[in-house]
Amino acid sequence: MLDCYMSSQLRFLLNQEEHFIDQTNLTNTLLEYLREHGSVGTKEGCGDGDCGACTVVIVGNDGKGNTHYQAMNSCLIPLGSVAGKSVLTVEGIAKEGLHPVQEAMIKTGGSQCGYCTPGFIMSMFAAYYSGEKTDLAVEGNLCRCTGYLPIREALQSLSEPSPADPFLDLLKQPLLKQQESEGFYHPETLAEVFDLTKNHPEAHFIAGGTDLGLELSNKTRTFTDFISLERVAELKLIRNDSDALEIGAGIPLSQIETKLHGLFPALDEMIHWFAARQIRNRATLGGNLGTASPIGDLAPVLLALDASLKLADASGERVIPLATYFTGYRQTLLKPGELIVSVIIPKTLSENVSTRHSFSYKVGKRGTDDISIVAAAFCVDLDEQQNIVKARLAYGGVAATPIRALELETYLTGKPWNLETLKEAKRQLAETFTPLSDFRGSANYRNKLIANLFEKFFFQFSEVSA
């Protein structure tokens, strides 16, 4: 059965020209390949997906079957992940003369030292065809010369693409036939995934790779075989019933951001601040939870919403509460060969609940593209008398795992939603966790955030004046 996974070399389109990937380069990053093969307009800045200098555009799927352009950080993408895909760089969009985005940057003087310019151009290129000409389009691109004003002017000056634009035609062209190569496998079903894990137990799962890509980019770890989960159909399903929302673990966060907006305000808020667009175009729920990072932004939200995980391996499926999933620092209940299939968020409320307040907060040194100092999510259910029926307070960045304030949750049950309850909650929160000090923030600062974020939540959803 594995013969179907072992054909010749992987290939992809780079600026509409076919490229073959040598098997020894499968775990090199796309950025490395580009610069080694003459596409030196794409720059390496941080190598961590933070600065956007390495941004390229990849033809992707919007989740509705429509192809569109997506800006992504090439420094975090292993070369094997672009098999069968079409990649565009700053050189490739200027083959027939300057692209309108490039002309706009020249007209407004948007390029200063020029190092960040190709990344801005490619983010703006994707926005040009999506119609999103706002700051969100370039939130993942840093300009160290502080030339943001003319860059914004360039983006806002763009008109609509001409019907004769060749890059509109490119979106209609079929992609390369998907192929496989030993060492980087691209199964399309869970059955194929588990067939591969049986024969390649040393292989690592990879979906968006925005966390694992750091290890590839910085050469801190050596990998041999990968099993890519990007094409697995069962990981891309969404079930929105009256009682629960089930989100496939392989759906990119940018799709969740648009397709599920408004269902859970706490999730909407955290995804917005999760990272920049380039990261959200690849990052997945399953990947964020699978890394089990204590500073993973989505875990506190899902903990506060009482989410469960559907896990699967060759022996079958099981569903566990997310609250039991984390067992230690980057340790989980996942068994070897087991993966996260979906996240299930309940929607039903208890009969005596009249109001639900839920929101999330992220504190970092930078807005949309930085690691949390503290992330917090709260969910409080109230009855008609404004007494607390159930409370969930979850935090990231304050312990070895994402964690809930369980003792305080018990205390809050039955208490009135008022200032006296808030005062006691803040007192207990100041003593609940023992966070560490690091270069992002001191333990004392984190402790203050733990309590003050809940206070902010209270006044956001209370008629009491601050």
C-alpha positions as CSV (number, residue, x, y, z in Angstrom):
1,M,0.0,0.0,0.0
2,L,2.9,2.4,0.6
3,D,3.9,2.3,-3.0
4,C,1.6,5.2,-3.7
5,Y,3.7,7.3,-1.4
6,M,7.0,6.7,-3.1
7,S,7.1,8.2,-6.6
8,S,9.8,10.4,-8.0
9,Q,11.0,13.8,-6.8
10,L,8.6,16.3,-5.3
11,R,8.0,19.4,-7.5
12,F,6.4,22.8,-7.2
13,L,6.0,25.9,-9.2
14,L,8.2,28.9,-8.4
15,N,7.2,32.0,-10.3
16,Q,5.3,29.7,-12.7
17,E,8.3,27.6,-13.5
18,E,8.5,24.0,-12.5
19,H,11.2,23.1,-9.8
20,F,12.2,19.7,-8.6
21,I,13.1,19.2,-5.0
22,D,16.1,17.0,-4.2
23,Q,15.3,14.5,-1.4
24,T,18.2,15.7,0.7
25,N,16.6,19.2,0.9
26,L,13.1,18.3,2.0
27,T,13.6,19.7,5.5
28,N,15.5,22.8,4.4
29,T,13.3,25.9,4.5
30,L,11.7,27.4,1.5
31,L,13.6,30.6,2.2
32,E,16.9,28.7,2.0
33,Y,15.9,27.2,-1.3
34,L,14.9,30.6,-2.8
35,R,18.1,32.3,-1.9
36,E,20.2,29.4,-3.1
37,H,18.4,29.4,-6.4
38,G,18.6,33.1,-7.3
39,S,15.4,34.5,-5.7
40,V,17.4,36.7,-3.5
41,G,14.8,39.4,-3.4
42,T,13.3,37.4,-0.6
43,K,15.2,38.4,2.5
44,E,16.1,36.7,5.7
45,G,15.5,39.0,8.7
46,C,14.7,37.2,12.0
47,G,14.3,33.7,10.7
48,D,11.5,33.3,13.3
49,G,8.5,34.4,11.3
50,D,8.4,37.7,13.2
51,C,9.6,40.4,10.8
52,G,8.0,39.5,7.4
53,A,11.1,40.1,5.4
54,C,10.9,36.6,3.9
55,T,7.2,36.9,2.9
56,V,6.2,35.0,-0.3
57,V,2.8,34.3,-1.7
58,I,1.4,30.8,-2.2
59,V,-1.7,29.9,-4.1
60,G,-4.0,28.4,-1.4
61,N,-7.6,27.5,-0.7
62,D,-10.0,29.6,1.2
63,G,-11.9,26.7,2.7
64,K,-14.8,27.1,0.2
65,G,-13.0,25.6,-2.8
66,N,-11.8,28.9,-4.1
67,T,-8.2,29.6,-4.8
68,H,-6.6,32.8,-3.6
69,Y,-3.2,34.3,-2.8
70,Q,-1.9,33.9,0.7
71,A,1.1,35.6,2.2
72,M,3.4,33.3,4.2
73,N,6.7,33.4,6.0
74,S,9.1,31.3,3.8
75,C,11.6,31.0,6.7
76,L,9.2,28.6,8.6
77,I,8.1,26.4,5.7
78,P,9.9,23.2,5.1
79,L,10.5,22.7,1.4
80,G,8.6,19.4,1.3
81,S,5.5,21.3,2.4
82,V,5.3,23.2,-0.9
83,A,5.1,20.1,-3.1
84,G,2.5,20.6,-5.8
85,K,2.0,24.2,-4.9
86,S,2.6,27.5,-6.7
87,V,4.9,30.0,-5.0
88,L,5.4,33.6,-6.1
89,T,8.3,35.9,-5.0
90,V,8.9,39.6,-5.5
91,E,10.9,38.8,-8.7
92,G,8.1,36.7,-10.1
93,I,5.4,39.4,-10.0
94,A,7.6,41.7,-12.1
95,K,8.3,39.5,-15.1
96,E,6.2,41.6,-17.4
97,G,7.1,45.0,-15.9
98,L,6.5,46.3,-12.4
99,H,3.3,45.1,-10.7
100,P,0.8,47.8,-9.6
101,V,1.8,47.2,-6.0
102,Q,5.5,47.9,-6.8
103,E,4.6,51.0,-8.7
104,A,2.5,52.3,-5.8
105,M,5.5,51.8,-3.4
106,I,7.7,53.8,-5.7
107,K,5.1,56.6,-6.1
108,T,4.7,57.1,-2.4
109,G,8.3,56.6,-1.5
110,G,7.5,53.5,0.6
111,S,11.0,52.0,0.4
112,Q,13.8,53.3,2.5
113,C,16.7,51.0,3.2
114,G,14.8,48.5,1.1
115,Y,15.5,45.4,3.2
116,C,11.9,44.9,4.3
117,T,10.4,46.1,1.0
118,P,10.1,42.7,-0.8
119,G,8.1,41.3,2.2
120,F,5.8,44.3,2.3
121,I,5.3,44.0,-1.5
122,M,4.3,40.4,-1.2
123,S,1.8,41.0,1.6
124,M,0.3,43.8,-0.3
125,F,0.2,41.7,-3.5
126,A,-2.0,39.1,-1.6
127,A,-4.2,42.0,-0.3
128,Y,-4.5,43.5,-3.8
129,Y,-6.3,40.5,-5.0
130,S,-8.4,39.9,-1.8
131,G,-9.5,43.5,-1.6
132,E,-8.2,43.9,2.0
133,K,-6.4,47.2,1.8
134,T,-6.0,47.8,5.5
135,D,-3.2,47.6,8.1
136,L,-4.1,44.0,8.7
137,A,-2.7,43.1,5.4
138,V,0.8,44.1,6.5
139,E,0.6,43.5,10.2
140,G,3.3,40.9,10.0
141,N,5.8,43.1,8.2
142,L,8.3,45.3,10.2
143,C,9.9,48.4,8.8
144,R,13.0,49.3,10.8
145,C,13.3,52.6,9.1
146,T,9.9,53.7,10.4
147,G,8.5,54.3,6.9
148,Y,5.1,53.1,7.7
149,L,3.2,56.2,6.6
150,P,4.2,56.0,2.9
151,I,3.7,52.2,2.9
152,R,0.2,52.6,4.2
153,E,-0.4,55.3,1.6
154,A,0.8,52.9,-1.1
155,L,-1.5,50.1,0.1
156,Q,-4.5,52.4,0.3
157,S,-3.9,53.9,-3.1
158,L,-4.3,50.6,-4.9
159,S,-7.2,50.3,-7.3
160,E,-9.0,47.1,-8.3
161,P,-7.1,44.6,-10.5
162,S,-7.8,44.8,-14.2
163,P,-9.9,42.0,-15.7
164,A,-6.9,41.3,-18.0
165,D,-4.5,40.9,-15.0
166,P,-2.4,37.7,-15.7
167,F,-2.3,36.9,-12.0
168,L,-6.1,36.6,-12.0
169,D,-5.7,33.9,-14.7
170,L,-3.0,32.2,-12.6
171,L,-5.6,31.6,-9.9
172,K,-7.7,29.7,-12.4
173,Q,-4.9,27.3,-13.5
174,P,-4.8,23.8,-12.0
175,L,-1.9,23.1,-9.6
176,L,0.6,20.4,-10.2
177,K,-0.5,16.9,-9.7
178,Q,0.2,15.9,-6.1
179,Q,3.2,13.6,-5.8
180,E,5.0,11.9,-3.0
181,S,8.6,11.2,-2.1
182,E,10.1,9.0,0.6
183,G,10.9,11.1,3.6
184,F,8.1,13.7,3.3
185,Y,4.7,12.0,3.0
186,H,1.4,13.7,2.1
187,P,-1.5,11.4,3.0
188,E,-5.0,12.5,2.2
189,T,-6.9,10.3,4.8
190,L,-6.5,9.3,8.4
191,A,-6.2,5.7,7.2
192,E,-3.2,6.6,5.1
193,V,-1.7,8.6,8.0
194,F,-1.9,5.5,10.3
195,D,-0.6,3.2,7.6
196,L,2.5,5.5,7.5
197,T,2.9,5.8,11.2
198,K,3.0,2.0,11.4
199,N,5.8,1.8,8.9
200,H,7.6,5.0,9.9
201,P,7.2,5.3,13.7
202,E,10.1,7.8,13.8
203,A,8.3,10.3,11.5
204,H,7.0,13.6,12.8
205,F,3.6,15.0,12.1
206,I,3.6,18.5,10.6
207,A,0.6,20.7,9.7
208,G,1.3,24.4,9.4
209,G,4.7,24.0,10.9
210,T,4.8,27.5,12.4
211,D,6.3,26.2,15.7
212,L,8.3,23.3,14.3
213,G,9.6,25.5,11.5
214,L,11.5,27.5,14.1
215,E,13.6,24.4,14.8
216,L,14.2,24.0,11.1
217,S,15.0,27.6,10.5
218,N,17.4,27.8,13.5
219,K,18.9,24.4,12.9
220,T,18.3,23.4,16.5
221,R,17.0,19.9,15.7
222,T,17.5,17.3,13.0
223,F,14.5,15.6,11.4
224,T,14.4,12.7,9.0
225,D,10.8,11.8,8.0
226,F,7.7,14.0,8.0
227,I,4.1,13.1,7.7
228,S,2.3,16.2,6.5
229,L,-1.3,16.6,7.7
230,E,-2.2,19.5,5.3
231,R,-4.2,17.3,2.9
232,V,-6.0,15.0,5.3
233,A,-9.7,15.5,4.7
234,E,-10.9,14.5,8.1
235,L,-8.8,17.3,9.7
236,K,-10.5,20.0,7.6
237,L,-14.2,19.4,8.7
238,I,-16.4,21.9,10.6
239,R,-19.6,20.7,12.3
240,N,-21.7,23.5,13.6
241,D,-24.7,22.0,15.5
242,S,-27.1,23.5,18.0
243,D,-25.2,21.8,20.9
244,A,-21.6,22.1,19.9
245,L,-19.1,23.4,17.4
246,E,-16.5,20.9,16.1
247,I,-13.4,22.4,14.4
248,G,-11.0,20.2,12.4
249,A,-7.5,20.3,13.8
250,G,-6.0,20.9,10.4
251,I,-7.9,24.1,9.5
252,P,-5.7,27.2,9.2
253,L,-6.5,29.9,11.8
254,S,-7.2,32.4,9.0
255,Q,-10.1,30.3,7.8
256,I,-11.4,29.9,11.4
257,E,-11.1,33.6,11.8
258,T,-13.4,34.3,8.8
259,K,-15.7,31.3,8.7
260,L,-16.6,31.1,12.4
261,H,-16.4,34.7,13.4
262,G,-19.1,35.7,15.9
263,L,-19.7,32.3,17.4
264,F,-17.3,32.6,20.4
265,P,-16.1,36.2,21.1
266,A,-13.2,34.9,23.2
267,L,-11.9,32.8,20.3
268,D,-12.3,35.7,17.8
269,E,-10.3,38.0,20.1
270,M,-7.4,35.7,20.6
271,I,-7.1,34.6,17.0
272,H,-6.9,38.3,16.1
273,W,-3.9,38.8,18.4
274,F,-2.6,35.3,17.9
275,A,0.0,36.3,15.3
276,A,0.2,38.1,12.0
277,R,-1.6,37.1,8.8
278,Q,1.4,35.2,7.4
279,I,1.3,32.9,10.5
280,R,-2.4,32.5,10.7
281,N,-2.5,31.4,7.0
282,R,-0.6,28.2,8.1
283,A,-1.0,27.7,11.9
284,T,-3.7,25.2,13.0
285,L,-5.6,24.4,16.1
286,G,-4.1,21.0,16.2
287,G,-0.6,22.3,15.9
288,N,-1.0,24.9,18.6
289,L,-2.3,22.3,21.1
290,G,0.0,19.6,19.9
291,T,3.1,21.5,20.8
292,A,1.7,21.8,24.3
293,S,3.5,25.1,24.9
294,P,2.7,26.8,28.2
295,I,2.4,30.1,26.3
296,G,0.2,28.7,23.5
297,D,-2.4,31.4,23.0
298,L,-5.4,29.2,22.1
299,A,-5.3,26.8,25.0
300,P,-6.6,29.3,27.6
301,V,-9.5,30.2,25.4
302,L,-10.5,26.6,24.8
303,L,-10.0,25.7,28.5
304,A,-12.4,28.6,29.5
305,L,-14.9,27.3,27.0
306,D,-14.8,23.7,28.4
307,A,-13.5,22.3,25.1
308,S,-12.8,18.6,24.4
309,L,-10.4,17.0,22.0
310,K,-11.1,14.2,19.6
311,L,-7.9,12.1,19.3
312,A,-7.3,9.2,17.0
313,D,-4.7,6.5,16.1
314,A,-4.8,3.2,14.3
315,S,-6.9,1.6,17.0
316,G,-9.7,4.1,16.9
317,E,-10.9,7.5,18.3
318,R,-11.4,8.8,21.8
319,V,-12.7,12.2,23.2
320,I,-11.1,13.7,26.3
321,P,-11.6,17.1,28.1
322,L,-8.9,19.6,27.2
323,A,-8.7,20.2,31.0
324,T,-7.0,16.8,31.4
325,Y,-4.9,16.9,28.2
326,F,-1.8,18.8,29.5
327,T,0.2,16.6,31.9
328,G,3.4,18.6,32.3
329,Y,5.8,21.0,30.5
330,R,5.2,20.2,26.8
331,Q,3.7,16.9,27.8
332,T,0.2,15.6,27.0
333,L,-2.0,12.5,27.0
334,L,-1.2,11.9,23.3
335,K,0.1,8.4,22.7
336,P,2.8,7.6,20.1
337,G,1.2,7.8,16.7
338,E,-1.9,9.5,18.0
339,L,-3.0,12.9,16.7
340,I,-5.6,15.5,17.4
341,V,-8.5,15.2,14.9
342,S,-10.7,18.1,16.1
343,V,-11.7,20.4,18.9
344,I,-15.2,20.3,20.2
345,I,-16.7,23.4,22.0
346,P,-20.0,23.0,23.7
347,K,-22.7,25.6,22.9
348,T,-25.5,24.7,25.3
349,L,-26.0,26.5,28.6
350,S,-27.5,25.2,31.9
351,E,-31.2,25.8,32.3
352,N,-30.7,28.4,35.0
353,V,-28.2,30.5,33.1
354,S,-29.6,33.7,31.7
355,T,-26.3,35.4,30.6
356,R,-22.9,34.3,29.6
357,H,-19.9,36.6,29.6
358,S,-16.8,35.4,27.8
359,F,-13.7,37.1,26.5
360,S,-9.9,36.7,26.2
361,Y,-6.9,38.9,26.6
362,K,-3.3,38.8,25.5
363,V,-0.5,40.9,26.9
364,G,2.8,41.0,24.9
365,K,5.5,43.5,24.0
366,R,4.2,43.7,20.5
367,G,0.6,43.7,19.2
368,T,-0.3,41.0,16.7
369,D,2.9,39.1,16.4
370,D,4.6,38.3,19.7
371,I,4.7,35.7,22.3
372,S,2.4,36.3,25.3
373,I,3.7,37.5,28.6
374,V,0.3,36.4,29.9
375,A,-2.7,35.2,28.0
376,A,-6.1,34.9,29.8
377,A,-9.6,33.8,28.9
378,F,-12.7,33.9,31.1
379,C,-16.2,32.5,30.9
380,V,-18.8,33.4,33.5
381,D,-22.4,32.2,33.4
382,L,-25.0,34.2,35.5
383,D,-28.5,33.5,36.5
384,E,-31.3,36.0,36.4
385,Q,-30.3,37.4,39.9
386,Q,-26.8,38.0,38.6
387,N,-25.3,35.2,40.7
388,I,-22.5,33.1,39.2
389,V,-23.7,29.7,38.1
390,K,-20.3,28.6,36.6
391,A,-16.9,30.3,36.1
392,R,-13.9,29.3,34.1
393,L,-10.7,31.3,34.4
394,A,-7.8,30.0,32.3
395,Y,-4.3,31.4,31.8
396,G,-1.2,30.8,29.7
397,G,2.3,31.9,30.6
398,V,1.9,31.5,34.3
399,A,2.8,27.8,34.9
400,A,4.4,24.8,33.2
401,T,1.1,24.2,31.3
402,P,-1.9,26.2,30.3
403,I,-4.0,26.1,33.5
404,R,-7.3,27.0,35.1
405,A,-7.8,28.6,38.5
406,L,-9.8,25.7,39.8
407,E,-10.0,26.7,43.5
408,L,-11.2,30.1,42.6
409,E,-13.8,28.7,40.2
410,T,-15.2,26.7,43.0
411,Y,-15.3,29.7,45.3
412,L,-17.0,31.9,42.7
413,T,-19.9,29.4,42.1
414,G,-23.0,30.9,43.7
415,K,-21.4,34.3,44.5
416,P,-23.0,37.5,43.2
417,W,-21.3,39.2,40.3
418,N,-20.3,42.3,42.2
419,L,-17.4,44.3,43.4
420,E,-17.0,42.4,46.7
421,T,-16.7,39.1,44.7
422,L,-14.2,40.8,42.4
423,K,-12.1,42.0,45.3
424,E,-11.9,38.5,46.8
425,A,-11.2,37.0,43.4
426,K,-8.3,39.3,42.9
427,R,-6.9,38.5,46.3
428,Q,-7.0,34.8,45.6
429,L,-5.6,35.1,42.1
430,A,-2.6,36.9,43.5
431,E,-1.8,33.8,45.4
432,T,-2.9,31.1,43.0
433,F,0.1,30.8,40.6
434,T,3.8,31.1,40.9
435,P,5.0,32.3,37.5
436,L,8.7,32.6,36.6
437,S,10.6,35.7,35.7
438,D,12.2,35.9,32.2
439,F,13.2,38.5,29.7
440,R,9.5,39.1,28.8
441,G,8.4,40.0,32.3
442,S,9.0,39.4,36.0
443,A,7.0,37.0,38.2
444,N,5.6,40.0,40.1
445,Y,4.4,41.6,36.8
446,R,2.8,38.4,35.7
447,N,1.0,38.1,39.1
448,K,-0.4,41.5,38.7
449,L,-1.6,40.7,35.2
450,I,-3.3,37.6,36.4
451,A,-5.5,39.5,38.8
452,N,-5.9,42.7,36.8
453,L,-7.0,41.0,33.6
454,F,-9.9,39.4,35.5
455,E,-10.7,42.8,36.9
456,K,-10.7,44.2,33.3
457,F,-13.0,41.4,32.3
458,F,-15.4,42.2,35.3
459,F,-15.7,45.9,34.3
460,Q,-16.1,45.0,30.6
461,F,-19.1,42.9,31.5
462,S,-20.6,44.7,34.4
463,E,-22.9,47.7,34.9
464,V,-20.6,48.9,37.8
465,S,-18.4,51.8,36.9
466,A,-14.6,51.3,37.3
